[in-house]
């Protein structure tokens, strides 16, 4: 409530042609504009609201107790009128109570239609409450008060009725919704314009993944006109927001148009599993494979020396398999694999797997084999094999079989000898028969020259008979069987 201010006049004295002229002009008053929902208040020196108001100002509420005095300077203490007017937006509208008290008369109008009429001179304060339904949108309320004689007091309010059994009107959908997303923080800020309903309780913000419905429970409830979502998953998914207003009676508006946000993807896929060796041939390298990982666009393979050393990135592949063609033959390595999604997020590493590229090359053939008959068998000697990974020598002994056109050595393994051995004494009872021999070289990868090729340098010798025959026996080469 603003106090009334005194109206003044200015006296102007002019001298013209020897005559004294005087004029009294009313003070110029600018138009008074009162921002809604503040009332514009006008004071009249009569009870018919006729003529120019004596004073116009703004008033926050209709609530006065002037008693038996004048309401403003320059107005009489009896037979005056005061008018309050306000135009405001009621949003969705709804049921309102219009409580009034007055001594003397009061009338209340809604958009020019009289809703309250207590228009009489009284000696005590009269009271009344009228219930009305105000439609949605902007409407004008006008309060006319007059005091004829005696004390003057007046009050008026327009109050929403908010009990659920009375108020069935939903608020309007919040206007001006928008959303912004900060990929650096992964946060989305939803904002909207303030609703006009006087019984508004707040707003509910809902969020859903694209393709899914909104949940019954809102993401957030607030009385502000914005909400910052700090719980968005950073998975590269698209999420939709909507805002609904709700009032004190529990009525909820429809939702705003959906607002879309596509999040930054900073969530890595799961680590690969099922890592295994598919093959480890010398020719092709060491093959790896693992189970496909959902969401993976590619994979990275890491290798380390088996037992110690740091893993280094070996290469990449779009398929759940990889072949290491750079592994040294016979060297053990440990491997681990990661999955990488389209946004470049890399998973944790798989469990380690150890593998060795197989040596498929047999040692060179054994050379210089000699078989010297002895009293109790044969003395075998040969040249040292140059294979660096030689594991052993396998000595084969047998008989020569012939069909008249072709002779073969039908032999079997007789002895396994250490790699630093180049001789062997084959014991047998001399009976003057032929014996055939060959020696095979086997490396640490169990590659056998004989088993790889089916060929060997065969030596044939004749056992000493009785009497013993001179000489060292016949030396020859031929196929082995």
Buried (B, 14 or more C-beta within 10 A) or exposed (E): EEEBEEBEEEEEEEEEEEEEEEEEEEEEEEEEEBEEBBBBBBBBBBBEEEEEBBBBBBBEEBEBEBEEEBBBBBBEBBBBBBBBBBBBBBBBBBBBBBBBBBBBBBBBBBEEEEBBBBBEEBEEBBEBEBEBEBEBEEBEBBBBBBBBEBBBBBBBBBEBBBEEEBBEBBBBBBEEBEBEBEEEEBBBBBBBEBBBBBBBBBBBBBBBEEEEEBEEEBBBEBEEBBBEBEEBEBBBBEBBBBBBBBBBBEBBBEBBEBBEBEBBBBBBBEBBEEBEBEBBEBEBBBBBBBEBBEBBBBBBBBBBEBEEEEBEEBBEBEEBBBBBEEBEBBEEBBBBBBBBBEBEBBBEBBEBBEBBBBBBBBBEBBEEBBBBBBEBBBBBEBEEBEBEBBBBBBBBBBBBEEEEEEBBBEBEEBBEBEBEBBEBEBEBEBEEEBBBBBBBBBBBBEBBBBEEEEEBBBBBBBBBEEEEEEEEBEEBBBBBE
